[in-house]
Amino acid sequence: MERIFNFNAGPATLPLVVLEEAQSELLNFKGTGMSIMENSHRTKEYEAINSEAEALIKELLNVPENYRVLFLQGGASTQFAAVPLNLVSADSHADYILTGAWAEKAYKEASKFIKANVAASTKDENYNRIPRRDEIKVSEGPAYVHLCANNTIFGTQWQSFPDLGNIPLVADMSSDILSRRFDVSKFALIYAGAQKNLGPAGVTVVIVRKDLLENIPASIPTMLRYDIHAKNDSLYNTPPCFSVYMVNLVLRWLKNNGGLVAAEKRNAEKAALIYNVIDSSEGYYRGHAVKDSRSLMNITFRLPNEELEKKFAAESIAQGMIGLKGHRSVGGLRASIYNAMSLEGCTALAEFMKTFQTNNG
């Protein structure tokens, strides 16, 4: 069967070479006579995967020595509760910057357990941009300030992260982690669901500064405690072995293809192909995100009317492209072009957009 171009927001496309490698090892992993899904997480074979994946994330992101990388379950949504429970004491609070649906959900979940403040929000503008630094009003002495690095639904992304001095910064990077270079040391904690840039669904990566592991309340559920998972090298309970295995293959693929320097260049080139069509269409295609907030991962745009948008989505499927229908919050179309989306796929979409306008303008 010929493969199609998968523009879904997640679970997202994976590198073909990674899928082929997993396929070749599926029945007999490293001579064990069984799949990695059947191997115990206590075997040396799985522990090697776990250790290599942590080492590769540290290498690719240039993670400082005073951080741990954890592989947890429950998706990034579980971290909406885990972060405040681990980091906020009874007499403290945290601030949230709202830039989209997932940042909102993180704020609402945290509000169930702690006092949470909104430091900035662009909701009144349907989240079409990232707040300016002068719009961010941090409260006095928060335990942390939380942001979402990239907003899949609205197609916006932080181009640079705010400098908040000594205030710990926490980020949900589910949809753009490992897509570009950034300074990890600016963050106290980073979390990311795997199913967009890292691998399949089932595992969440948490990068946490070690000093934050020292004062975690003993009263919170064991499975949500970062210190327990760090002490046990993410092996406190049975981990999502196959998902971690796939993440490790993706990390190898990234390293072998030039690391984040090359990934960042490829992602900018891919996004430019599509944004250039939008910008040169004389208003036929209208981007949702303000230009200085545009995402390199999720490109959101509208056509002159909903009937044309439905036609575009239907015809794109016939052309071997799926997942281009936009989220109901924004409408229109959305192209998710994470690391594993090829330049060929983005070129095909850009050419289809030009042809569609010519035939339906």
Secondary structure, 3 states (H helix, E strand, C coil): CCCCEECCCCCCCCCHHHHHHHHHHCCCHHHCCCCCCCCCCCCHHHHHHHHHHHHHHHHHHCCCCCEEEEEECCHHHHHHHHHHHHHCCCCCEEEEEECCHHHHHHHHHHCCCCEEEEEEECHHHCCCCCCCHHHCCCCCCCCCEEEECEECCCCEECCCCCCCCCCCEEEECCCCCCCCCCCHHHCCEEEEECCCCCCCCCCEEEEEEHHHHCCCCCCCCHHHCHHHHHHCCCCCCCCCHHHHHHHHHHHHHHHHCCHHHHHHHHHHHHHHHHHHHHHCCCCCCEECCCHHHECCCEEEEECCCHHHHHHHHHHHHHCCEECCECCCCCCCEEEECCCCCCHHHHHHHHHHHHHHHHHHC
